[in-house]
């Protein structure tokens, strides 16, 4: 037995109307097409569902029993369809972004303000965490996408390059910076550095480059902290210098520090957007990608 929803709906149209002619009009079908659906349903059920006379069409005992079940099944199906449709609309209009703390606190608020103006129907949720936490939220489906310096991701994620940020030196200064200067890597030689933990991917990239060009900081006076925001504050307090990507320019401009792009050579770090492998790209995600491409490059100068 392979009953179709078209057959069941056709049966209910006739049962409610008491007439094949009126039922066909309400179903926007030909009477012949409606009759074929009902006959095929009766054949598969092995029972007559209607007593047909020249004046009326009436349900048989089997028809009345089947009508009770059919009404219930269709109501449940219509309810479920409406709920799924509502969930789909909600997903299309919702954007859950996971990002590391400095990205969440200094880069994204400006970008999201512009995005909300252009897309007022999209409900935005910002989730901040460390880099492993961002990956976990995206992999579990708690977040639609994640942003950060993902030099390597698990097989469950798809990585997309968003922008490049050059490395800069942050130094103590008596006033807030007005813009980026330039400094050579040699200016870090023998200086105390405020670093991130050695297993942090940004710090690993910095350490690898400094070792490559033969620049050594004052390791005895250097210290490691967990977050870029803490690095900036410690530099401001005079504990040393720091090296970080220029995506932290906006945060530095709130402190009494000096910021200089490191040159000879200039080193760039890739900034990435990650999403769950196999997950559908919603319209909100595509619109956000366009906003990142438009606005992010101007936020590191």
C-alpha positions in Angstrom: 0.0 0.0 0.0 1.4 3.4 -1.0 -1.1 6.1 -0.2 -0.3 9.6 -1.5 -1.3 12.9 0.2 -3.0 13.9 -3.0 -5.3 10.9 -2.8 -6.1 11.6 0.9 -6.8 15.3 0.2 -9.0 14.4 -2.7 -11.0 12.0 -0.5 -11.4 14.7 2.2 -12.6 17.3 -0.4 -15.4 14.9 -1.5 -16.2 13.9 2.1 -16.6 17.5 3.1 -18.5 18.7 0.0 -20.8 15.7 -0.4 -20.3 16.0 -4.1 -17.6 15.3 -6.6 -18.5 18.4 -8.7 -18.3 20.8 -5.7 -15.2 19.0 -4.4 -13.4 19.4 -7.8 -14.2 23.1 -7.8 -12.7 23.6 -4.3 -9.7 21.5 -5.1 -9.2 23.4 -8.5 -9.1 20.1 -10.3 -11.2 18.4 -13.0 -13.9 16.1 -11.8 -12.5 13.3 -13.7 -9.0 13.8 -12.1 -10.6 13.9 -8.7 -12.6 10.7 -9.3 -9.4 8.9 -10.4 -7.6 9.8 -7.2 -10.5 8.6 -5.1 -10.9 5.3 -7.0 -7.2 4.6 -6.7 -7.4 5.2 -2.9 -10.4 2.8 -2.6 -8.5 0.2 -4.6 -5.4 0.4 -2.4 -7.5 0.3 0.8 -9.6 -2.6 -0.6 -12.8 -0.8 0.6 -15.6 1.4 -0.8 -15.4 4.8 0.8 -18.5 6.5 -0.7 -22.0 5.4 -1.7 -22.7 7.3 -4.9 -26.2 8.1 -6.0 -27.6 10.5 -8.6 -28.4 13.0 -5.9 -25.6 12.7 -3.3 -22.3 11.2 -2.3 -22.3 9.7 1.2 -19.5 8.1 3.3 -19.7 4.4 4.0 -18.8 3.0 7.4 -15.3 2.4 6.1 -15.2 6.0 4.7 -16.3 7.5 8.0 -13.6 5.6 9.9 -10.9 6.5 7.3 -12.1 10.2 7.4 -11.3 10.5 11.1 -7.8 9.2 10.6 -7.2 11.2 7.4 -8.3 14.5 9.1 -5.9 13.9 12.0 -3.0 13.0 9.8 -3.4 16.0 7.5 -3.8 18.3 10.5 -0.5 17.0 12.0 1.2 17.3 8.7 0.0 20.9 8.1 1.1 21.9 11.6 4.5 20.3 11.1 4.9 22.0 7.8 4.1 25.4 9.3 6.5 24.8 12.1 9.3 23.8 9.7 8.6 26.7 7.5 8.8 29.1 10.5 12.1 27.5 11.6 13.4 28.0 8.1 12.4 31.6 8.0 14.0 32.1 11.4 17.2 30.5 10.3 17.3 32.6 7.2 16.8 35.8 9.3 19.3 34.9 12.1 23.0 35.2 12.1 25.0 33.7 15.0 28.7 34.8 14.8 31.4 33.4 17.1 34.7 35.3 17.4 37.7 35.8 19.7 37.4 38.6 22.3 39.2 41.4 20.6 37.4 40.7 17.3 34.1 40.7 19.2 34.8 43.9 21.2 36.6 46.1 18.7 36.2 45.0 15.1 32.7 43.5 14.9 30.6 46.1 16.7 31.5 48.7 14.0 30.9 46.2 11.2 27.7 44.8 12.6 26.3 48.3 13.1 26.7 48.9 9.3 25.3 45.5 8.6 22.2 46.0 10.8 21.5 49.3 9.0 21.6 47.5 5.6 19.8 44.3 6.8 17.3 45.3 9.6 15.4 42.0 9.4 18.4 39.9 10.3 18.6 39.1 14.1 22.3 39.1 15.1 23.8 37.1 18.0 27.5 37.6 18.8 29.3 34.9 20.8 32.8 35.6 22.1 35.3 32.9 23.1 38.9 31.8 22.6 39.9 30.3 19.3 39.2 26.6 20.3 35.8 27.7 21.7 34.9 29.5 18.5 35.7 26.3 16.5 33.6 24.2 18.9 30.6 26.5 18.6 30.7 26.4 14.8 31.2 22.6 14.7 28.3 22.0 17.1 26.0 24.3 15.2 25.7 26.7 18.1 27.2 29.4 15.8 26.6 29.8 12.0 30.2 31.0 11.4 33.4 31.9 13.2 36.0 34.6 12.7 39.7 34.5 13.7 43.2 33.6 12.7 42.5 30.0 11.9 45.8 28.7 10.5 44.5 25.2 10.8 41.0 23.8 11.3 39.4 20.3 11.8 37.8 18.2 9.1 34.3 19.3 10.2 34.9 22.9 9.3 35.4 24.8 6.0 37.9 27.7 6.1 37.5 30.8 3.9 40.1 33.6 3.6 38.6 37.0 4.5 41.5 39.4 4.8 45.2 39.8 5.6 46.5 41.9 8.5 50.1 42.9 8.8 52.1 42.6 12.0 52.7 45.8 14.0 54.7 46.8 17.1 52.8 48.3 20.1 55.0 50.5 22.4 54.4 52.7 25.4 53.6 56.3 24.6 52.4 59.4 26.4 49.3 59.8 24.1 46.8 57.8 22.2 48.0 57.0 18.6 46.6 59.0 15.7 47.8 56.5 13.1 50.3 53.9 12.1 54.0 54.6 11.9 56.7 52.3 10.6 59.4 50.4 12.5 61.9 47.7 11.6 62.0 44.3 13.3 65.5 45.2 14.7 63.8 47.7 17.0 62.5 44.7 19.1 66.0 43.3 19.7 66.8 43.1 23.4 63.5 44.6 24.4 61.0 43.0 26.9 57.9 41.7 25.1 54.4 41.1 26.3 53.4 38.0 24.3 50.5 35.6 24.0 51.0 32.0 25.2 53.6 30.1 23.1 50.9 27.7 21.8 48.7 30.5 20.5 48.8 30.4 16.6 49.4 34.1 16.3 52.3 34.0 18.8 53.7 30.9 17.0 53.8 32.8 13.7 55.5 35.8 15.4 58.1 33.6 17.2 58.8 31.7 14.0 59.5 34.9 12.0 61.6 36.5 14.7 63.7 33.4 14.9 64.0 33.3 11.1 65.4 36.9 10.9 67.5 36.5 14.0 65.8 39.1 16.3 65.8 38.1 20.0 63.8 39.9 22.7 64.8 40.2 26.3 63.3 36.9 27.4 64.1 37.4 31.1 62.0 40.5 31.2 59.2 39.3 28.9 56.0 37.8 30.0 53.0 36.0 28.5 49.3 36.9 28.9 46.2 35.2 27.5 44.5 38.0 25.5 45.5 40.7 23.1 43.5 43.3 25.1 45.7 42.4 28.1 48.8 42.8 26.0 47.8 46.3 25.0 47.1 47.3 28.6 50.4 45.9 29.9 52.3 47.8 27.2 50.5 51.0 28.2 51.6 50.4 31.8 55.2 50.2 30.7 55.9 46.5 31.0 57.3 46.2 27.5 56.4 46.1 23.8 54.1 43.7 21.9 53.7 42.4 18.4 50.2 41.8 17.1 48.2 42.0 13.8 46.8 45.4 12.7 43.3 44.2 13.3 44.0 45.4 16.9 44.5 49.0 15.7 41.0 50.1 16.9 41.7 48.7 20.4 45.1 50.4 20.5 43.6 53.8 19.7 41.9 53.7 23.1 45.2 53.4 25.0 48.3 55.5 25.4 50.5 53.5 23.1 52.4 53.9 19.9 51.6 51.6 16.9 54.0 51.0 14.1 53.8 48.6 11.1 56.7 46.3 11.2 58.7 46.4 8.0 61.8 44.9 6.4 60.1 42.6 5.9 56.3 43.3 6.3 54.6 40.1 7.5 50.9 39.3 6.9 48.7 36.9 8.8 45.5 35.5 7.2 42.2 36.2 8.8 39.6 33.6 8.2 35.9 32.8 8.4 34.9 29.2 9.3 31.6 27.4 8.9 30.4 23.9 9.4 31.2 21.6 6.5 28.0 20.6 4.6 25.8 23.3 6.3 23.7 25.4 4.0 24.8 29.0 3.4 21.9 31.2 4.4 21.2 34.6 2.7 22.2 36.3 6.0 25.6 34.6 5.9 26.1 35.6 2.3 25.2 39.2 3.0 27.6 39.3 6.0 30.4 38.0 3.8 29.8 40.9 1.4 29.8 43.3 4.4 33.1 41.9 5.6 34.7 42.2 2.2 33.5 45.9 1.9 34.3 47.2 5.4 37.0 45.1 7.1 40.0 46.3 5.1 39.4 49.9 6.3 39.3 49.0 10.0 43.0 48.3 10.4 44.4 51.8 9.5 
